């Protein structure tokens, strides 16, 4: 293998713990905020199958892992700043009238 290529190529998984650690964080977030797995994926990266793929043991690229963690951290920060808890009515988006 060419050393110049291997040094320049970013790792496929982030040093933050990889897919297993990310899945655990996603599962905790889902349970805390009582949202569906697909909703987390859509909110975080626009992919409703994110958690499903993690549960299947699929790996994620560094950028995806970073984006998901940033979303979770940002969501938690905003919620605490505005006093929103998982049981608050503001924690869940309002349903459309036709649902």
Residue frames relative to the residue before (quaternion, step in Angstrom):
aa qw qx qy qz dx dy dz
X 1.0000 0.0000 0.0000 0.0000 0.00 0.00 0.00
X 0.4860 -0.6630 0.4957 0.2803 3.52 -1.08 0.79
X 0.4128 -0.7388 0.4667 0.2569 3.66 -0.54 1.11
X 0.6122 0.5580 -0.3616 0.4279 3.61 1.04 -0.65
X 0.6608 0.4933 -0.3055 0.4760 3.58 1.02 -0.76
X 0.6907 0.4898 -0.3016 0.4382 3.59 0.81 -0.92
X 0.6549 0.4991 -0.3220 0.4671 3.60 1.07 -0.62
X 0.7062 0.4652 -0.2642 0.4638 3.57 1.04 -0.73
X 0.6267 0.5471 -0.3352 0.4422 3.59 1.17 -0.48
X 0.3820 -0.7288 0.5103 0.2501 3.61 -0.70 1.00
X 0.5620 -0.5940 0.4369 0.3748 3.59 -1.11 0.53
X 0.5404 -0.6348 0.4416 0.3315 3.58 -1.14 0.57
X 0.7648 0.2315 -0.1702 0.5767 3.57 1.10 -0.48
X 0.5013 -0.6672 0.4690 0.2891 3.51 -1.06 0.78
X 0.5732 -0.6007 0.4275 0.3574 3.57 -1.15 0.47
X 0.5076 0.6872 -0.3958 0.3367 3.59 1.28 -0.08
X 0.7609 -0.3797 0.2115 0.4817 3.61 1.14 0.15
X 0.4478 -0.7232 0.4354 0.2947 3.57 1.21 -0.23
X 0.7968 -0.3579 0.2301 0.4292 3.51 -1.38 -0.11
X 0.6437 0.5308 -0.3411 0.4331 3.62 0.95 -0.76
X 0.6694 0.4794 -0.2944 0.4851 3.57 0.93 -0.87
X 0.6421 0.5184 -0.3226 0.4635 3.57 0.99 -0.80
X 0.6315 0.5261 -0.3317 0.4630 3.59 0.97 -0.82
X 0.6458 0.5162 -0.3247 0.4593 3.60 0.92 -0.84
X 0.6533 0.5026 -0.3110 0.4730 3.59 0.99 -0.80
X 0.6444 0.5193 -0.3115 0.4670 3.57 1.00 -0.84
X 0.6586 0.5129 -0.3069 0.4572 3.58 0.90 -0.93
X 0.6493 0.5080 -0.3152 0.4701 3.60 0.97 -0.83
X 0.6498 0.5153 -0.3095 0.4653 3.59 0.96 -0.87
X 0.6481 0.5264 -0.3042 0.4587 3.58 0.95 -0.93
X 0.6795 0.4845 -0.2869 0.4703 3.57 0.91 -0.93
X 0.6667 0.5189 -0.3061 0.4388 3.57 0.90 -0.91
X 0.7937 0.3230 -0.1528 0.4923 3.57 0.79 -1.03
X 0.3524 -0.7832 0.4547 0.2361 3.58 1.34 0.08
X 0.4000 0.6717 -0.5107 0.3578 3.53 0.75 1.14
X 0.5649 -0.5861 0.4426 0.3763 3.56 -1.23 0.26
X 0.6342 -0.5325 0.3976 0.3952 3.55 -1.24 0.41
X 0.6590 0.5070 -0.3197 0.4544 3.57 0.97 -0.79
X 0.6221 0.5493 -0.3510 0.4336 3.59 1.04 -0.71
X 0.6256 0.5213 -0.3447 0.4669 3.60 0.97 -0.76
X 0.6668 0.5154 -0.3045 0.4439 3.58 0.86 -0.91
X 0.6624 0.4948 -0.2999 0.4759 3.56 0.99 -0.86
X 0.6718 0.4942 -0.3037 0.4607 3.59 0.87 -0.91
X 0.7292 0.4671 -0.2546 0.4303 3.56 0.84 -0.98
X 0.8476 -0.0054 0.0559 0.5276 3.60 0.74 -1.02
X 0.5470 -0.6418 0.3922 0.3676 3.58 1.24 0.14
X 0.6314 0.5011 -0.3304 0.4911 3.60 1.20 0.52
X 0.2962 -0.8045 0.4884 0.1630 3.57 -0.26 1.26
X 0.6861 0.4849 -0.2893 0.4587 3.62 1.17 -0.32
X 0.3095 0.7904 -0.4856 0.2090 3.60 1.25 0.13
X 0.7333 0.4171 -0.2494 0.4754 3.60 0.61 -1.11
X 0.5969 0.5648 -0.3557 0.4453 3.59 1.03 -0.73
X 0.6784 0.4837 -0.2867 0.4729 3.58 0.92 -0.93
X 0.6316 0.5212 -0.3334 0.4671 3.58 1.00 -0.77
X 0.6509 0.5154 -0.3100 0.4632 3.59 1.00 -0.82
X 0.6499 0.5036 -0.3093 0.4779 3.58 1.16 -0.57
X 0.5575 -0.6296 0.3754 0.3898 3.58 1.28 -0.11
X 0.4023 0.7105 -0.4816 0.3185 3.56 1.25 0.25
X 0.4171 -0.6916 0.5334 0.2513 3.54 -1.16 0.65
X 0.2674 -0.7395 0.5897 0.1839 3.55 -1.28 0.28
X 0.5030 -0.6274 0.4910 0.3351 3.54 -1.18 0.51
X 0.7005 -0.4916 0.3267 0.4010 3.53 -1.25 0.52
X 0.6555 0.5296 -0.3167 0.4353 3.58 0.88 -0.92
X 0.6601 0.5026 -0.3112 0.4635 3.60 0.92 -0.85
X 0.6536 0.5107 -0.3138 0.4621 3.56 0.88 -0.92
X 0.6521 0.5154 -0.3057 0.4644 3.57 0.96 -0.87
X 0.6685 0.5077 -0.2981 0.4543 3.60 0.92 -0.89
X 0.6554 0.5029 -0.3160 0.4665 3.60 0.95 -0.86
X 0.6696 0.4904 -0.3008 0.4697 3.59 0.89 -0.91
X 0.6366 0.5212 -0.3287 0.4637 3.58 1.01 -0.75
X 0.6315 0.5220 -0.3333 0.4665 3.59 1.00 -0.78
X 0.6730 0.4979 -0.3045 0.4543 3.59 0.80 -1.00
X 0.6658 0.4991 -0.2976 0.4679 3.58 0.90 -0.92
X 0.6733 0.5023 -0.2909 0.4580 3.57 0.91 -0.92
X 0.6371 0.5266 -0.3192 0.4636 3.56 1.00 -0.84
X 0.6728 0.4941 -0.2890 0.4686 3.57 0.89 -0.98
X 0.6431 0.5271 -0.3203 0.4540 3.59 0.98 -0.83
X 0.6762 0.4835 -0.2914 0.4734 3.58 0.88 -0.94
X 0.6429 0.5287 -0.3256 0.4485 3.58 0.94 -0.85
X 0.6919 0.4615 -0.2916 0.4724 3.59 0.87 -0.89
X 0.6141 0.5613 -0.3454 0.4342 3.59 1.03 -0.74
X 0.7771 0.3263 -0.1627 0.5130 3.57 0.98 -0.86
X 0.5341 -0.6792 0.3780 0.3325 3.57 1.26 0.32
X 0.4219 0.6937 -0.4770 0.3366 3.57 1.15 0.55
X 0.1173 -0.7743 0.6197 0.0518 3.54 -0.90 0.98
X 0.6992 -0.4716 0.3239 0.4287 3.55 -1.26 0.24
X 0.7071 0.4408 -0.2703 0.4824 3.61 1.11 -0.53
X 0.4839 0.6685 -0.4350 0.3601 3.60 1.26 -0.07
X 0.5484 -0.6086 0.4448 0.3619 3.59 -1.05 0.62
X 0.6315 0.5490 -0.3324 0.4352 3.59 1.13 -0.61
X 0.5500 0.6474 -0.3892 0.3562 3.59 1.18 -0.39
X 0.7568 0.2900 -0.1713 0.5602 3.57 1.13 -0.56
X 0.4960 -0.6597 0.4670 0.3172 3.57 -0.90 0.85
X 0.5464 -0.6111 0.4581 0.3437 3.56 -1.10 0.68
X 0.4404 -0.6759 0.5211 0.2786 3.55 -1.08 0.71
X 0.5347 -0.6001 0.4867 0.3423 3.52 -1.20 0.58
X 0.6337 -0.5750 0.3686 0.3632 3.57 -1.10 0.67
X 0.7099 0.4682 -0.2711 0.4508 3.60 1.03 -0.69
X 0.5681 0.6024 -0.3957 0.3973 3.66 1.22 0.01
